[in-house]
Each structure stands twice: as structure tokens, then as C-alpha cells.
């Protein structure tokens, strides 16, 4: 189904929450010989390990999004590499490596055409939907029906923000989007400590 790029990744990112929630996984994930369910601590460690470099990944995505906006914004009197160097120094933690031009091979900067930010947008929306509607009970039938009705049923026929509003029952603001991205970065150190003690 075609839809606005801002919204395109929301369903798949939201499904990642379900696919890593032990309450969901325990419904089907079993050892192929013994039938034993996956140990909850194993799933928790796997989920927490994905957060280890989460802040660096988010910073990289912000850098890519900014670079994409600059490249597709007003005309520049300098090379794409000069722009890359300046934006990398301003928005990314690692320095530019002289005599490189990786942006020439990074096809997302062409294919998305000023829409690379949609990855961050979709992550934020999925986080808000999960935390508001499913975190307490990922198998909640009413929320599942609302998700189908408000977000999935329309394809590209409804404005994404209206679908998000219908799902969240409110219009999120910029702070909500930022908070949603930041909240995903908080590791649960107890998961690692608990496992190392056993």
C-alpha cells in the first residue's frame, strides 16, 4: 500500500515492539525439540543489547536527515563534500575523513529526496503508539482494533497525522516526538546485572 513517506515505516517499527515483547514471544517461541519456551532473561538481554549504541545511531540518523534537507534545499555554491564535512562537524560525533565522498554512494539521499527524516518520524510515532496503546497489554483486542481501524485501513488515503491522532486520541507535538525518541535510548541496566549474577 502506498502512503506518505513520513508514515511508511510505522507499521514495521511498531511490529518490532511486539516481536521483542516476551508476552508475545512466549505465545509461540519454543525450542524445536523440547518445546521449552525461550528464557525471558535471554529475550531481555537481546532487547537491551540493541540499545547499547542507540544514542550514536539516533545521532547518525539526525545527521543523515539534516544532510538530506540541505542537499535538497536551496542551491549551494559548494560541493556536496564540503556540505557533508560542515554538517558532519556540526551534527555528528565522528570527524569527517578527508578525501572521502561516501555521500555519492548513499542512495537514500537521492531516492528519498528530502524525506530521510521519515525514519526518525516513523520511529517516534511507533514508540508513542506502543507506549500509549500496547505496552500494558500487547494483546489488547480493543487497541488492536483501533490500530486496524485508525492506522492500517486507510493505506495512503488519509493524512498520516490524522491517523496518528485517531490512534493516540490526541495530536502529538514536537516535544512528544522528541520524548518518544529519547525514551527508547534508556537502557535497563538491571537486565545486565541480574543476568551476570546468575
C-alpha positions in Angstrom: 0.0 0.0 0.0 1.3 3.4 -0.9 1.3 6.1 1.8 3.1 9.2 2.8 6.8 8.6 3.3 6.6 10.1 6.9 4.3 7.2 7.8 5.7 4.3 5.7 7.9 2.7 8.3 5.5 3.0 11.3 3.8 -0.4 10.9 7.0 -2.4 10.6 8.7 -0.5 13.5 5.6 -1.0 15.7 5.7 -4.7 14.9 9.3 -4.8 16.2 7.9 -3.9 19.6 5.5 -6.9 19.5 8.3 -9.1 18.2 10.5 -8.3 21.2 7.9 -8.4 23.9 8.1 -11.5 26.0 4.4 -11.7 26.5 4.0 -12.0 22.7 7.1 -14.2 22.1 6.1 -16.7 24.8 2.9 -17.4 22.8 4.9 -19.1 20.1 8.7 -19.2 20.5 9.7 -22.7 21.7 12.7 -25.0 21.4 12.2 -27.1 18.4 13.0 -30.4 20.3 12.0 -29.9 23.9 9.1 -27.4 23.4 10.6 -25.3 26.2 9.8 -21.5 25.8 12.7 -19.1 25.3 14.0 -18.0 28.7 12.7 -14.5 29.5 16.2 -13.3 30.5 17.6 -14.2 27.1 14.9 -12.1 25.3 15.5 -9.2 27.8 19.3 -9.3 27.2 18.8 -9.3 23.4 16.4 -6.4 23.6 18.7 -4.4 25.9 21.7 -5.1 23.7 20.0 -3.2 20.9 20.1 -0.1 23.0 23.9 -0.2 23.6 24.7 2.2 20.7 21.2 3.6 20.4 22.3 7.3 21.0 25.0 7.1 18.4 22.6 5.6 15.9 20.0 8.3 16.6 22.7 11.0 16.2 23.7 9.4 12.9 20.1 9.4 11.7 19.7 13.0 12.6 22.9 13.8 10.7 21.6 12.0 7.6 18.3 13.8 7.8 19.9 17.2 8.1 22.3 16.4 5.3 19.4 15.3 3.1 17.5 18.5 3.9 20.5 20.7 3.0 21.2 18.8 -0.3 17.5 19.2 -1.4 17.1 22.8 0.0 18.2 26.0 -1.6 21.0 25.8 -4.2 24.5 25.8 -2.7 27.7 27.3 -4.2 29.9 24.5 -2.9 30.4 20.8 -3.4 28.3 18.1 -1.7 31.5 17.0 0.0 32.1 20.5 1.5 28.5 20.5 2.8 28.9 17.0 4.1 32.1 18.0 6.0 30.4 21.0 7.6 27.2 19.1 8.6 29.2 16.2 10.0 31.3 18.5 12.2 28.1 20.2 13.4 25.7 17.3 13.9 27.8 14.1 14.2 30.2 12.9 16.9 32.8 11.4 14.5 35.0 13.7 12.4 34.9 13.8 8.6 37.7 11.8 7.0 39.5 13.8 4.3 39.3 12.8 0.7 36.2 10.7 1.1 32.8 11.2 -0.5 30.6 8.4 0.8 27.5 10.5 0.1 27.9 9.8 -3.6 27.1 6.1 -2.9 24.5 6.7 -0.2 21.4 6.1 -2.4 18.9 7.2 0.3 20.0 10.8 -0.3 18.7 10.5 -3.8 15.7 8.2 -3.6 14.2 9.9 -0.6 14.7 13.5 -1.8 14.5 15.5 1.5 12.5 12.8 3.2 15.2 10.8 5.0 13.9 12.3 8.3 10.9 9.9 7.9 12.9 7.1 9.6 13.1 9.2 12.8 9.5 10.3 12.4 8.3 6.7 12.0 10.4 5.6 15.0 8.8 8.3 17.1 5.3 7.5 16.1 5.7 3.8 16.6 7.2 4.5 20.1 4.2 6.7 21.0 1.7 4.2 19.8 3.4 1.3 21.6 3.8 3.2 24.9 0.3 4.6 24.9 -1.7 1.8 23.5 0.1 -1.5 23.8 2.8 -1.5 26.5 0.4 -2.5 29.2 -1.1 -5.3 27.2 0.2 -6.0 23.7 -2.6 -8.5 23.1 -5.4 -6.0 23.9 -8.2 -6.6 21.4 -9.6 -3.1 21.6 -6.3 -1.4 20.9 -5.6 -3.9 18.1 -9.0 -3.0 16.5 -8.3 0.7 17.0 -4.9 0.2 15.3 -6.5 -1.6 12.3 -9.3 1.0 12.1 -7.3 4.2 12.6 -4.0 3.4 11.0 -4.0 0.4 8.7 -7.3 0.5 7.0 -6.6 3.7 5.0 -3.5 2.9 3.0 -2.5 6.2 1.5 -6.0 7.7 1.5 -5.7 9.5 4.9 -3.3 12.1 6.1 -0.7 10.5 8.4 -1.2 13.0 11.3 -4.9 12.3 11.3 -4.2 8.6 11.6 -1.8 9.2 14.4 -4.3 11.5 16.1 -7.0 8.8 15.7 -4.8 6.2 17.3 -3.4 8.3 20.2 -6.7 10.2 20.7 -4.7 13.4 20.7 -2.4 15.4 18.4 1.2 14.9 19.4 3.5 18.0 19.5 7.2 18.3 18.7 8.1 17.5 22.4 6.2 14.3 22.1 8.2 13.2 19.1 11.5 14.1 20.8 10.5 12.4 24.1 9.5 9.3 22.1 12.9 9.0 20.5 14.8 9.8 23.7 12.8 7.3 25.8 13.9 4.5 23.5 17.6 5.1 24.5 17.3 4.4 28.2 18.9 1.1 28.9 17.7 -1.2 31.7 21.0 -1.9 33.5 19.2 -4.3 35.9 18.8 -6.7 33.0 22.5 -7.0 32.6 23.3 -7.0 36.3 20.6 -9.6 37.0 21.9 -11.9 34.3 25.6 -11.5 35.3 24.7 -12.6 38.9 23.1 -15.9 37.8 
